[in-house]
Amino acid sequence: MFVVIRFRVAEAEQGGFSERVRVAVEVLSRQKGFVSARVGRNVDDPELLALTLEFENVGSYRRALSPYDVKLTAVPLLSQAIDEPTAYEDLLTQHGFDGVAQDR
């Protein structure tokens, strides 16, 4: 499963923001079930940033948010995200789009 978390950050504040994202991803990457992370900037709106996380399954993602060090570093950052649904099931696999989530 993957997570897409979007943030609106003024360009002047992106330096400090990027350090906070780096620390949050470092802590999250130590959690069981973590697969990968990416951070990107929208090409049409440079104040719109996205953090994409991949976990083995939704349970791994939810459990990854529970440890104290995650609550201390990652959760405060994540609470500044745009308020919208963030967790997605994979529907497009090497076998094509079938509209049904695939187990990993």
C-alpha positions, 0 to 999 in steps of 0.5 A: 500500500502507499501513502500520499501526504501533501503539504503547502509550504512557502518556498522560503520555508522549504529548507527547514521543512525538508530537514523535518521531512528527512528526520521523519522519514528516517524514523519511519524507515526503521519501522517494520513493514516500511518499504520506501519514501519519496518527496517531491515538489509539484512542477506547476505549484512549487509550494505544493510538496508531496511525501509518498510512503510505501508500506507492506500493508495498511496494518504496517503503516498504522503500526508505524505511527505508534512508536514514541519516536515516531509520535515525537518526530513524524506525527507533528510534521504529518499533522501539518499536511493538507486534510485529505485521505492519504492511504491507497491500495495498489490496483495497478500491478504487473498484471494490469489494472483490475480494480481489485487490491492485490496482496503483496 
